[in-house]
Every structure is written in C-alpha cells, then in structure tokens.
Amino acid sequence: LFSIRSNENNKKLKKTTNVQMKYFLILALFIIGSYAKQCPDVQINNVNLANYLGRWYEISVSDFPRLTFERNCYCTNANYSLRADGEINVTNSCNIMSPQGKVDTAYGVAKINPNNTGKLSVSFGGDIYAPYWILEVDTSSYAVIWSCVSELGIRGEVMWVLSRTPTMDPDLYNKITSNAQQKTGFDVSKLRPTTQGSECHYTNV
C-alpha cells in the first residue's frame, strides 16, 4: 500500500530515473516529517503468506500516505499474488476524487524475508524498498501493517489497518489497533478512516 499513483511505465517496474526520484522524494518527506527516535524493537511473528495472498481493503491509514501517495483516494485496496520467482506481486487500487471515480492502480513487488515471513520489503519501482511488517494478523479477517524507518536518529513510521471485507467490526478494530499501539508506541488515534463499501467501484481480481 505504499503507492497508489502510477503510470504505464512502472507497471513492469522499470528502473527509470523518474521513478527512483519519485520514491526518493517520498521517503525524504516521510523521514523529514517525523520526529527524533529510533524504531522500537518489535516482535514480529512468521506469517503463512500463502494464506495472506488475495485482496485486502484499507480500513484506515496514518497521515503520511493520505497526504501524499493516497491523496484523494477512496476505496483503497490491495491484492497480493505469488510470482514465479517466489516473491509477491502487489497491486494497489483506489478511486480518485470519489468512490465512483476513475480507478488508479500501482504495481509493486514484495520481497520475502526467509528468516521472518512477517517482515516483507516492498518496492514500486527502482531499488528503493520500504519495510512492510505484518504486526497483527488473522489471514482470514484482519491485518495491521507497520513500516518504520530510522536514519541518523530520525524516525518515520506509517500504519495501515486492513480487512478481508470492506468494513470491520468496531470492537475488533479497537482491539487490534490498541495492540498495535502497545507494541510500537504509534498513536493510533491519528489513523484516518478510508471510505469503503457498496458505494465503491472495485476492480475485479
């Protein structure tokens, strides 16, 4: 879910200067807009990635994506599928400006960490990969994703709450986000809800 904006050239993940610059700028903003701390040492469990594949709907997201690469996005969702080389295809989609707006899609790849399958690295072009850690998960129901980068004492972090369905029970949401905050220290009250549901125009997977 790191990028919604895309064009025809990065559908095949071409390593062009423009794509690399785009993600350099995104990561720079991600870091500069954060605060001075190291990323906490968080326990991440292995995940059965075969069960994790498929479509996930974004229930909420932190400020940084919403203000940058998910700006003006509605009905944001991600689809994960296995590649021939054993890595994971990432297809992110959203409707621009309204739930019935034009569908915008970005294509990426997730590298699997053989030592911990809950710690993935995701790229949407070039050699820039960002952490994609599966913090809380029931592969049939929900997932909380956390990405934290710390450079020179500057920490930037992003969190997503995902669901197998376009809506999530409020009690479940409160439970898993509370667990996520206890593990990471991230203030989950800052998560922004994402429009989902029957008014959305979803692409087929």
Accessible surface in RSA format (square Angstrom, percent):
REM  Atomic radii and reference values for relative SASA: ProtOr
REM  Chains: A
REM  Algorithm: Lee & Richards
REM  Probe-radius: 1.40
REM  Slices: 20
REM RES _ NUM      All-atoms   Total-Side   Main-Chain    Non-polar    All polar
REM                ABS   REL    ABS   REL    ABS   REL    ABS   REL    ABS   REL
RES LEU A   1     0.96   0.5   0.50   0.4   0.46   1.2   0.50   0.4   0.46   1.3
RES PHE A   2    22.14  11.1  21.25  13.2   0.89   2.3  21.25  12.9   0.89   2.5
RES SER A   3     0.00   0.0   0.00   0.0   0.00   0.0   0.00   0.0   0.00   0.0
RES ILE A   4     0.00   0.0   0.00   0.0   0.00   0.0   0.00   0.0   0.00   0.0
RES ARG A   5    67.07  28.2  67.07  34.2   0.00   0.0  43.72  59.8  23.35  14.1
RES SER A   6    30.46  25.7   4.28   5.7  26.18  60.3   2.28   4.9  28.17  39.5
RES ASN A   7    85.16  58.7  75.46  72.9   9.70  23.3  38.33  92.2  46.83  45.3
RES GLU A   8   123.76  71.1 110.39  83.5  13.38  31.9  64.23 124.2  59.54  48.6
RES ASN A   9    87.19  60.1  85.53  82.7   1.66   4.0   7.84  18.9  79.35  76.7
RES ASN A  10     3.14   2.2   3.09   3.0   0.05   0.1   0.17   0.4   2.97   2.9
RES LYS A  11    83.78  40.9  69.18  42.4  14.60  34.8  35.16  31.6  48.63  51.8
RES LYS A  12   174.81  85.3 148.00  90.8  26.80  63.8  97.94  88.2  76.86  81.9
RES LEU A  13    42.58  23.7  33.97  24.3   8.61  21.6  33.97  23.9   8.61  23.2
RES LYS A  14   107.45  52.4 101.10  62.0   6.35  15.1  59.64  53.7  47.81  50.9
RES LYS A  15   138.98  67.8 107.63  66.0  31.35  74.6  63.74  57.4  75.23  80.1
RES THR A  16    50.62  36.0  44.98  45.6   5.64  13.4  48.45  65.1   2.17   3.3
RES THR A  17   105.09  74.7  98.42  99.8   6.67  15.9  61.40  82.5  43.69  66.0
RES ASN A  18   123.34  85.1 116.17 112.3   7.18  17.3  27.19  65.4  96.16  92.9
RES VAL A  19    11.66   7.7  10.35   9.4   1.30   3.1  11.66  10.1   0.00   0.0
RES GLN A  20    66.73  37.3  65.66  48.0   1.07   2.6  16.39  34.9  50.34  38.2
RES MET A  21   101.28  52.5  98.45  65.2   2.83   6.7  92.93  79.0   8.35  11.1
RES LYS A  22    63.71  31.1  57.50  35.3   6.21  14.8  54.03  48.6   9.68  10.3
RES TYR A  23    15.55   7.3  15.55   8.8   0.00   0.0  15.55  11.7   0.00   0.0
RES PHE A  24   119.62  59.8 118.88  73.6   0.74   1.9 119.26  72.3   0.35   1.0
RES LEU A  25    95.82  53.4  95.62  68.4   0.20   0.5  95.64  67.2   0.17   0.5
RES ILE A  26    22.74  12.9  22.71  16.9   0.03   0.1  22.71  16.4   0.03   0.1
RES LEU A  27    43.67  24.3  43.67  31.2   0.00   0.0  43.67  30.7   0.00   0.0
RES ALA A  28    27.00  24.8  19.68  30.4   7.32  16.7  26.27  37.0   0.72   1.9
RES LEU A  29   101.63  56.6  97.28  69.6   4.35  10.9  97.28  68.3   4.35  11.7
RES PHE A  30    10.20   5.1   7.49   4.6   2.71   7.1   8.06   4.9   2.14   6.1
RES ILE A  31    37.14  21.1  37.14  27.7   0.00   0.0  37.14  26.7   0.00   0.0
RES ILE A  32   134.58  76.6 112.85  84.1  21.73  52.4 117.43  84.6  17.15  46.5
RES GLY A  33    68.86  84.9   0.00   N/A  68.86  84.9  34.07  93.5  34.79  77.9
RES SER A  34    34.00  28.7   8.48  11.3  25.52  58.8   7.50  16.0  26.49  37.1
RES TYR A  35   105.93  49.5 100.42  57.1   5.51  14.3  92.67  69.6  13.26  16.3
RES ALA A  36    73.24  67.3  50.87  78.5  22.37  50.9  51.45  72.5  21.79  57.7
RES LYS A  37   123.12  60.1 113.45  69.6   9.67  23.0  68.81  61.9  54.31  57.9
RES GLN A  38   116.61  65.2 105.69  77.2  10.92  26.0  57.33 122.0  59.28  45.0
RES CYS A  39    39.22  29.7  20.69  23.1  18.53  43.6  18.71  47.4  20.51  22.1
RES PRO A  40    42.09  30.7  26.04  23.7  16.06  58.4  37.23  30.7   4.86  30.2
RES ASP A  41   153.33 107.4 114.55 114.0  38.78  91.7  45.00 105.9 108.33 108.0
RES VAL A  42     8.32   5.5   0.78   0.7   7.53  18.2   4.13   3.6   4.18  11.3
RES GLN A  43   136.89  76.5 121.65  88.9  15.24  36.3  57.84 123.1  79.05  60.0
RES ILE A  44     4.17   2.4   0.00   0.0   4.17  10.1   0.80   0.6   3.37   9.1
RES ASN A  45   101.72  70.1  94.92  91.7   6.80  16.4  27.82  67.0  73.90  71.4
RES ASN A  46   102.58  70.7  78.99  76.3  23.60  56.8  28.49  68.6  74.09  71.6
RES VAL A  47    12.57   8.3   2.68   2.4   9.89  23.8   8.08   7.0   4.50  12.2
RES ASN A  48    88.60  61.1  70.87  68.5  17.73  42.7  31.47  75.7  57.13  55.2
RES LEU A  49    20.33  11.3  15.94  11.4   4.39  11.0  16.10  11.3   4.23  11.4
RES ALA A  50    79.13  72.8  55.72  86.0  23.41  53.2  58.46  82.3  20.67  54.7
RES ASN A  51    82.49  56.9  69.60  67.3  12.89  31.0  13.18  31.7  69.30  67.0
RES TYR A  52     1.20   0.6   1.20   0.7   0.00   0.0   1.20   0.9   0.00   0.0
RES LEU A  53    45.02  25.1  34.44  24.6  10.58  26.6  34.68  24.4  10.34  27.8
RES GLY A  54    25.29  31.2   0.00   N/A  25.29  31.2  24.90  68.3   0.39   0.9
RES ARG A  55    37.98  15.9  29.86  15.2   8.12  19.3  14.98  20.5  22.99  13.9
RES TRP A  56     0.28   0.1   0.00   0.0   0.28   0.7   0.00   0.0   0.28   0.5
RES TYR A  57    26.26  12.3  26.26  14.9   0.00   0.0   3.60   2.7  22.66  27.9
RES GLU A  58     0.14   0.1   0.00   0.0   0.14   0.3   0.00   0.0   0.14   0.1
RES ILE A  59    23.91  13.6  21.96  16.4   1.95   4.7  22.26  16.0   1.65   4.5
RES SER A  60     2.24   1.9   2.24   3.0   0.00   0.0   2.24   4.8   0.00   0.0
RES VAL A  61     0.00   0.0   0.00   0.0   0.00   0.0   0.00   0.0   0.00   0.0
RES SER A  62     4.97   4.2   4.97   6.6   0.00   0.0   4.96  10.6   0.01   0.0
RES ASP A  63    53.08  37.2  51.40  51.2   1.69   4.0  17.78  41.9  35.30  35.2
RES PHE A  64    36.17  18.1  30.03  18.6   6.15  16.0  34.01  20.6   2.16   6.2
RES PRO A  65     0.00   0.0   0.00   0.0   0.00   0.0   0.00   0.0   0.00   0.0
RES ARG A  66    37.26  15.6  34.47  17.6   2.79   6.6  17.81  24.3  19.45  11.8
RES LEU A  67   104.15  58.0  89.53  64.0  14.62  36.8  89.68  63.0  14.47  38.9
RES THR A  68    40.09  28.5  23.12  23.4  16.97  40.4  31.42  42.2   8.67  13.1
RES PHE A  69     8.53   4.3   4.68   2.9   3.85  10.0   8.20   5.0   0.34   1.0
RES GLU A  70     0.12   0.1   0.12   0.1   0.00   0.0   0.00   0.0   0.12   0.1
RES ARG A  71   148.86  62.5 148.86  75.9   0.00   0.0  28.01  38.3 120.85  73.2
RES ASN A  72    69.50  47.9  56.13  54.2  13.37  32.2   8.46  20.4  61.04  59.0
RES CYS A  73    10.52   8.0   0.07   0.1  10.45  24.6   0.07   0.2  10.45  11.3
RES TYR A  74    72.79  34.0  72.58  41.3   0.21   0.5  29.85  22.4  42.94  52.9
RES CYS A  75     0.00   0.0   0.00   0.0   0.00   0.0   0.00   0.0   0.00   0.0
RES THR A  76     0.63   0.5   0.63   0.6   0.00   0.0   0.00   0.0   0.63   1.0
RES ASN A  77     5.43   3.7   5.26   5.1   0.17   0.4   0.17   0.4   5.26   5.1
RES ALA A  78     0.18   0.2   0.07   0.1   0.11   0.3   0.07   0.1   0.11   0.3
RES ASN A  79    31.63  21.8  31.04  30.0   0.58   1.4   4.26  10.3  27.36  26.4
RES TYR A  80     6.37   3.0   3.94   2.2   2.42   6.3   3.94   3.0   2.42   3.0
RES SER A  81    45.63  38.6  43.80  58.5   1.83   4.2  32.75  69.7  12.89  18.1
RES LEU A  82   112.81  62.8  87.09  62.3  25.72  64.6  87.09  61.2  25.72  69.2
RES ARG A  83    73.30  30.8  63.66  32.5   9.64  23.0  13.31  18.2  60.00  36.4
RES ALA A  84   121.21 111.5  69.11 106.6  52.10 118.5  82.15 115.7  39.06 103.5
RES ASP A  85    91.32  64.0  52.54  52.3  38.78  91.7  49.62 116.8  41.70  41.6
RES GLY A  86    35.30  43.5   0.00   N/A  35.30  43.5  28.46  78.1   6.84  15.3
RES GLU A  87    46.78  26.9  46.78  35.4   0.00   0.0  11.50  22.2  35.28  28.8
RES ILE A  88     1.92   1.1   1.92   1.4   0.00   0.0   1.92   1.4   0.00   0.0
RES ASN A  89    54.09  37.3  54.04  52.2   0.06   0.1   9.91  23.8  44.19  42.7
RES VAL A  90     1.41   0.9   0.45   0.4   0.96   2.3   0.45   0.4   0.96   2.6
RES THR A  91    38.19  27.2  36.76  37.3   1.43   3.4  20.74  27.9  17.45  26.4
RES ASN A  92     0.00   0.0   0.00   0.0   0.00   0.0   0.00   0.0   0.00   0.0
RES SER A  93     6.72   5.7   6.72   9.0   0.00   0.0   1.89   4.0   4.83   6.8
RES CYS A  94     0.57   0.4   0.00   0.0   0.57   1.3   0.57   1.4   0.00   0.0
RES ASN A  95     2.42   1.7   2.42   2.3   0.00   0.0   0.00   0.0   2.42   2.3
RES ILE A  96    42.90  24.4  39.45  29.4   3.44   8.3  39.45  28.4   3.44   9.3
RES MET A  97   126.96  65.7 111.14  73.6  15.82  37.7 103.92  88.4  23.04  30.5
RES SER A  98    39.97  33.8  39.50  52.7   0.47   1.1  28.99  61.7  10.97  15.4
RES PRO A  99    16.96  12.4  16.96  15.5   0.00   0.0  16.96  14.0   0.00   0.0
RES GLN A 100   119.60  66.9  94.38  69.0  25.22  60.0  56.70 120.7  62.90  47.7
RES GLY A 101    15.99  19.7   0.00   N/A  15.99  19.7  13.79  37.8   2.19   4.9
RES LYS A 102   172.16  84.0 153.41  94.1  18.74  44.6 106.66  96.0  65.50  69.8
RES VAL A 103    38.31  25.2  19.82  17.9  18.49  44.6  19.82  17.2  18.49  50.1
RES ASP A 104    30.09  21.1  28.47  28.3   1.62   3.8   7.24  17.0  22.85  22.8
RES THR A 105    26.88  19.1  21.43  21.7   5.46  13.0  10.56  14.2  16.32  24.7
RES ALA A 106     0.00   0.0   0.00   0.0   0.00   0.0   0.00   0.0   0.00   0.0
RES TYR A 107    70.48  32.9  70.48  40.1   0.00   0.0  41.14  30.9  29.35  36.2
RES GLY A 108     3.67   4.5   0.00   N/A   3.67   4.5   0.00   0.0   3.67   8.2
RES VAL A 109    10.67   7.0  10.67   9.7   0.00   0.0  10.67   9.3   0.00   0.0
RES ALA A 110     0.80   0.7   0.80   1.2   0.00   0.0   0.80   1.1   0.00   0.0
RES LYS A 111   100.91  49.2  99.75  61.2   1.16   2.8  50.52  45.5  50.39  53.7
RES ILE A 112    48.13  27.4  33.06  24.6  15.07  36.3  33.58  24.2  14.56  39.5
RES ASN A 113    49.10  33.9  43.58  42.1   5.52  13.3  14.78  35.6  34.32  33.2
RES PRO A 114   119.84  87.3  88.09  80.3  31.76 115.4  93.87  77.5  25.97 161.4
RES ASN A 115   133.08  91.8 105.06 101.5  28.02  67.5  28.69  69.0 104.39 100.9
RES ASN A 116    23.66  16.3  23.66  22.9   0.00   0.0   6.42  15.5  17.24  16.7
RES THR A 117    33.39  23.7  33.39  33.8   0.00   0.0  32.13  43.2   1.26   1.9
RES GLY A 118     0.00   0.0   0.00   N/A   0.00   0.0   0.00   0.0   0.00   0.0
RES LYS A 119    55.66  27.2  52.80  32.4   2.86   6.8  11.06  10.0  44.60  47.5
RES LEU A 120     3.74   2.1   2.71   1.9   1.03   2.6   2.74   1.9   1.01   2.7
RES SER A 121    40.74  34.4  40.52  54.1   0.21   0.5   7.14  15.2  33.59  47.1
RES VAL A 122     3.95   2.6   1.15   1.0   2.80   6.7   1.15   1.0   2.80   7.6
RES SER A 123     4.06   3.4   2.49   3.3   1.57   3.6   3.14   6.7   0.92   1.3
RES PHE A 124     4.05   2.0   1.44   0.9   2.61   6.8   1.44   0.9   2.61   7.5
RES GLY A 125     1.71   2.1   0.00   N/A   1.71   2.1   1.03   2.8   0.68   1.5
RES GLY A 126     7.04   8.7   0.00   N/A   7.04   8.7   0.00   0.0   7.04  15.8
RES ASP A 127   100.64  70.5  80.22  79.8  20.42  48.3  34.08  80.2  66.56  66.4
RES ILE A 128    45.43  25.8  38.08  28.4   7.34  17.7  41.48  29.9   3.94  10.7
RES TYR A 129    71.90  33.6  45.32  25.8  26.58  69.2  28.16  21.2  43.74  53.9
RES ALA A 130     8.53   7.8   7.00  10.8   1.52   3.5   8.25  11.6   0.28   0.7
RES PRO A 131    30.49  22.2  28.14  25.7   2.35   8.5  29.82  24.6   0.68   4.2
RES TYR A 132     1.74   0.8   1.74   1.0   0.00   0.0   1.74   1.3   0.00   0.0
RES TRP A 133    61.48  24.7  61.48  29.8   0.00   0.0  54.57  29.1   6.91  11.2
RES ILE A 134     3.65   2.1   0.00   0.0   3.65   8.8   0.00   0.0   3.65   9.9
RES LEU A 135    10.13   5.6   0.00   0.0  10.13  25.5   0.05   0.0  10.07  27.1
RES GLU A 136    20.69  11.9  16.64  12.6   4.04   9.6   4.63   9.0  16.06  13.1
RES VAL A 137    49.12  32.3  24.52  22.2  24.60  59.3  24.52  21.3  24.60  66.7
RES ASP A 138    60.79  42.6  53.95  53.7   6.83  16.2  16.21  38.1  44.58  44.5
RES THR A 139    31.98  22.7  26.56  26.9   5.42  12.9   8.68  11.7  23.30  35.2
RES SER A 140    89.19  75.4  62.85  83.9  26.34  60.7  52.35 111.5  36.84  51.6
RES SER A 141    36.61  30.9  31.30  41.8   5.32  12.2  18.76  39.9  17.85  25.0
RES TYR A 142    38.68  18.1  38.68  22.0   0.00   0.0   8.54   6.4  30.14  37.2
RES ALA A 143     0.00   0.0   0.00   0.0   0.00   0.0   0.00   0.0   0.00   0.0
RES VAL A 144     0.00   0.0   0.00   0.0   0.00   0.0   0.00   0.0   0.00   0.0
RES ILE A 145     0.03   0.0   0.03   0.0   0.00   0.0   0.03   0.0   0.00   0.0
RES TRP A 146     1.36   0.5   1.13   0.5   0.22   0.5   1.13   0.6   0.22   0.4
RES SER A 147     0.17   0.1   0.02   0.0   0.16   0.4   0.16   0.3   0.02   0.0
RES CYS A 148    16.45  12.4   2.78   3.1  13.67  32.1   2.78   7.0  13.67  14.7
RES VAL A 149    28.74  18.9  25.29  22.9   3.45   8.3  28.74  25.0   0.00   0.0
RES SER A 150    31.21  26.4   7.37   9.8  23.84  54.9   7.17  15.3  24.04  33.7
RES GLU A 151    99.04  56.9  95.70  72.4   3.33   7.9  27.15  52.5  71.89  58.7
RES LEU A 152   180.88 100.7 141.06 100.9  39.82 100.1 153.92 108.1  26.97  72.6
RES GLY A 153    25.54  31.5   0.00   N/A  25.54  31.5  21.07  57.8   4.47  10.0
RES ILE A 154    59.68  34.0  59.68  44.5   0.00   0.0  59.68  43.0   0.00   0.0
RES ARG A 155    13.13   5.5  12.94   6.6   0.19   0.5   0.02   0.0  13.12   7.9
RES GLY A 156     0.22   0.3   0.00   N/A   0.22   0.3   0.22   0.6   0.00   0.0
RES GLU A 157    19.03  10.9   6.07   4.6  12.95  30.8   5.37  10.4  13.65  11.1
RES VAL A 158     3.59   2.4   3.59   3.2   0.00   0.0   3.59   3.1   0.00   0.0
RES MET A 159     0.00   0.0   0.00   0.0   0.00   0.0   0.00   0.0   0.00   0.0
RES TRP A 160     0.41   0.2   0.41   0.2   0.00   0.0   0.41   0.2   0.00   0.0
RES VAL A 161     0.00   0.0   0.00   0.0   0.00   0.0   0.00   0.0   0.00   0.0
RES LEU A 162     0.46   0.3   0.46   0.3   0.00   0.0   0.46   0.3   0.00   0.0
RES SER A 163     4.03   3.4   4.03   5.4   0.00   0.0   0.00   0.0   4.03   5.6
RES ARG A 164    53.01  22.3  38.36  19.6  14.65  34.9  25.26  34.5  27.75  16.8
RES THR A 165    76.08  54.1  75.46  76.5   0.62   1.5  64.08  86.1  12.00  18.1
RES PRO A 166    40.42  29.5  38.24  34.9   2.19   7.9  38.24  31.6   2.19  13.6
RES THR A 167    96.26  68.5  89.68  90.9   6.58  15.7  62.33  83.7  33.93  51.3
RES MET A 168    28.14  14.6   2.62   1.7  25.52  60.8   8.74   7.4  19.39  25.7
RES ASP A 169    82.02  57.5  68.46  68.1  13.57  32.1  33.94  79.9  48.08  48.0
RES PRO A 170    95.42  69.5  90.72  82.7   4.70  17.1  95.41  78.8   0.00   0.0
RES ASP A 171   110.59  77.5 102.79 102.3   7.80  18.4  30.20  71.1  80.40  80.2
RES LEU A 172    47.58  26.5  43.30  31.0   4.29  10.8  46.91  32.9   0.68   1.8
RES TYR A 173    49.66  23.2  49.66  28.3   0.00   0.0  42.60  32.0   7.06   8.7
RES ASN A 174    89.83  61.9  85.19  82.3   4.63  11.2  25.99  62.5  63.84  61.7
RES LYS A 175   133.10  64.9 124.42  76.3   8.67  20.6  75.84  68.3  57.25  61.0
RES ILE A 176     1.08   0.6   1.08   0.8   0.00   0.0   1.08   0.8   0.00   0.0
RES THR A 177     5.46   3.9   5.46   5.5   0.00   0.0   0.31   0.4   5.16   7.8
RES SER A 178    50.00  42.2  45.41  60.6   4.59  10.6  26.28  56.0  23.71  33.2
RES ASN A 179    46.13  31.8  44.72  43.2   1.41   3.4   6.13  14.7  40.00  38.7
RES ALA A 180     0.00   0.0   0.00   0.0   0.00   0.0   0.00   0.0   0.00   0.0
RES GLN A 181    72.10  40.3  70.20  51.3   1.90   4.5  10.44  22.2  61.66  46.8
RES GLN A 182   144.51  80.8 107.92  78.9  36.59  87.1  44.85  95.5  99.66  75.6
RES LYS A 183    87.86  42.9  65.62  40.3  22.23  52.9  53.86  48.5  34.00  36.2
RES THR A 184     4.94   3.5   0.00   0.0   4.94  11.8   1.92   2.6   3.02   4.6
RES GLY A 185    57.59  71.0   0.00   N/A  57.59  71.0  31.47  86.4  26.12  58.5
RES PHE A 186    20.08  10.0  18.68  11.6   1.40   3.6  20.08  12.2   0.00   0.0
RES ASP A 187    57.29  40.1  52.69  52.4   4.60  10.9  23.77  55.9  33.52  33.4
RES VAL A 188    28.15  18.5  21.70  19.6   6.45  15.5  21.70  18.9   6.45  17.5
RES SER A 189    94.12  79.5  56.71  75.7  37.41  86.2  55.04 117.2  39.08  54.8
RES LYS A 190   125.18  61.1 114.79  70.4  10.39  24.7  66.61  60.0  58.57  62.4
RES LEU A 191    15.80   8.8   0.29   0.2  15.51  39.0   0.29   0.2  15.51  41.7
RES ARG A 192    88.58  37.2  87.96  44.8   0.62   1.5  24.36  33.3  64.23  38.9
RES PRO A 193   110.53  80.6  99.83  91.0  10.70  38.9 100.33  82.8  10.21  63.4
RES THR A 194    14.11  10.0   0.43   0.4  13.68  32.6   2.35   3.2  11.76  17.8
RES THR A 195    48.74  34.7  35.81  36.3  12.92  30.8  18.50  24.9  30.23  45.7
RES GLN A 196    24.22  13.5   4.06   3.0  20.16  48.0   4.06   8.6  20.16  15.3
RES GLY A 197    14.87  18.3   0.00   N/A  14.87  18.3  14.14  38.8   0.74   1.6
RES SER A 198   125.97 106.5  81.01 108.1  44.96 103.6  58.71 125.0  67.27  94.2
RES GLU A 199    93.55  53.7  79.96  60.5  13.59  32.4  33.93  65.6  59.62  48.7
RES CYS A 200    15.21  11.5   0.00   0.0  15.21  35.7   0.39   1.0  14.82  16.0
RES HIS A 201   106.24  58.1 101.54  70.6   4.70  12.0  62.71  64.6  43.54  50.7
RES TYR A 202    50.30  23.5  30.73  17.5  19.58  50.9  31.98  24.0  18.33  22.6
RES THR A 203    47.44  33.7  39.56  40.1   7.88  18.8  38.19  51.3   9.25  14.0
RES ASN A 204   151.60 104.5 122.43 118.3  29.17  70.2  33.76  81.2 117.84 113.9
RES VAL A 205   118.47  78.0  47.63  43.1  70.84 170.7  81.79  71.1  36.67  99.5
END  Absolute sums over single chains surface
CHAIN  1 A    10127.1       8235.8       1891.3       5552.6       4574.5
END  Absolute sums over all chains
TOTAL         10127.1       8235.8       1891.3       5552.6       4574.5
